[in-house]
Amino acid sequence: MARRLQGFVAGATHRELGVSFAEGLALAKALPLAALREFESSLAGQSVVMSTDSVSVLDTDAEGGGGGGGRLRSLHFNNRLDLVQSCARVAAGTADDDGVVVLHDQPPPRGPTGTNTVGLALALALHADPAPRVAVLGAGACVLPAFVHARLPRCTLEAVERSADVRRAARECFGIAELEAASDRFALRAGCAFEWLDGAADASWDVLVVDLEGGDGDVASAEALLAPPPRLLLRPAAEALARVLSSTGTLAVNALGGAAQVEEATAALASACGGLEWSSWAAPGGDEGAKQGAVQQRVLLGSRRCGATPTAAAMRAWDVKGYRRDCKAA
């Protein structure tokens, strides 16, 4: 596994130094290896499993927090380390090089800096088909795709991720290489989500999960939309989302940003994505998962079934119990 610590150190220090991430990376690359390792050794309850210039994978002692204790493994982009891209529970074992088994059958854990990825399973809770065709755009470390694969033994699942470093982290650190080798129902594809949408056949997917972000913006800003990217809200992409859904299809989109921006994103999708009924869902505990202040995290849920909402039993089965429909942004 790659452990180029310069990217991680730059991500952890550049704001404190008052420089950009690119400037911090240049400074970190000038440091001797001993200094990088000394910084790593100062981490409290964390260890760096993998690091490249752009991404890092961390193991964190979650006893007393993170829901359930034990160890958590998380994927981060180094230029915004405080934003968790993917997170999974892990246990001691021999499944991969570092003697850790990623627990694919357990839901992605929630946390104060997480993306509440598990909330995107609302699309599965609403669809309620035991053998759906599921596509996840913006797969990250494939924590949610692997969880869906484990929970639905008859589903077929395709995960699409553009970043080569992220795909490498998924395969090397999150058990995805083993999953791909063992299952003919699971595939991790390299590529741009928008190009994937353009090439997908009409009505070819029952469930679409979209977990894309714009790649920039300040997580502390209450006047920005970090996810989804603006391109997804334009008519060509929104129409493509509706086109590839089956006649009973459901769609979940991760939204993160200021409250007004999230509501505007919901309205834009509803306007451009024809034939779907849209609603906005908030995580348990109000703004749990929000980064700071007025920054909101919501799951935007679209369905072809008029008036349909997930049942309480289905929400419990997918561990999205407690999520509530947010009428203000519906």
Secondary structure, DSSP 8 states (H G I E B T S, - for coil): --B-HHHHHHHHHHHHHTS-HHHHHHHHHTS-HHHHHHHHHT-SSEEEEEE-SSEEEEEEE-TTSTTT-SEEEEEEEGGGTTSEEEEEEEEESSSSTTSEEE-TTS-----TTS--GGGGGHHHHHH--SS-EEEEES-TTSHHHHHHHHH-TT-EEEEEE--HHHHHHHHHHSSHHHHHHH-SSEEEEES-HHHHHHHS-TT-EEEEEE----S-S-TT-SS-EEES-GGGGSHHHHHHHHHHEEEEEEEEEEEEEEHHHHHHHHHHHHHHSTT-EEEEEE-TTSSTT--STTEEEEEEEEESSTT----HHHHHHTT-TT-EE-GGG-
